Amino acid sequence: MIIGLLNQKGGVGKTTLSVNLAASLSRTGARVLLIDADPQGSALDWAAARQAEQIFSVVGLPRATVHKEIGQIGQGYDHIVIDGPPRVTDLARSAIMAADVVLIPVQPSPYDIWAAEEVVKLIEEARIYKESLKAAFVVNRKIANTAIGRDVREALAAYPVQVLASSVTQRVVFAEAAAQGLAVHEIDQNGSAASEIEAVAAELMEFAR
């Protein structure tokens, strides 16, 4: 399966989710490739910071030819995760066309909810050529026990895209893990952050069937 993480608004936690979803999928014994299609190269920075043995492969491909090259680059992998670029560009379109499922991380803020319209439009355009393309929102960096954390699902319901029931809460451990090139389960396998990532990964796999 090819999962593209995209949102035209920066700072929504795409790379954090990409890295940790790739790690979660690799824990099942699957061969996983993470493609860093963001010109900022944050996933590559994460891989460079890692001193432990790699648990999945990471390659940089910040070009608008991802959909053409993914067949060759992705040979032999069970799952491919694409950390997409911020902003609506030809590169973002290419990443969407390469994906089987587009996951749109959204923070619980009005700005993120408004900004989601652009990526939803891109997905609808892509479906003209790729009818089987699936898409879902995932609420990321949720602040526990706040009204906006609860209200964001209702606001996103205005879009013709499903919202995953699983969500990810803002936690310091995500930053601590990233600084060491680790996934959250490598810092605290039984912690809440790892559990939330596992829940998102499981729901995503079920949704993608």
Secondary structure, 3 states (H helix, E strand, C coil): CEEEECCCCCCCCHHHHHHHHHHHHHCCCCCEEEEECCCCCHHHHHHHHCCCCCCCEEEECCCCCHHHHHHHHCCCCCEEEEECCCCCCHHHHHHHHHCCEEEEEECCCHHHHHHHHHHHHHHHHHHHHCCCCEEEEEECCECCCCHHHHHHHHHHCCCCCEECCCCCECCHHHHHHHHCCCCHHHHCCCCHHHHHHHHHHHHHHHHHC
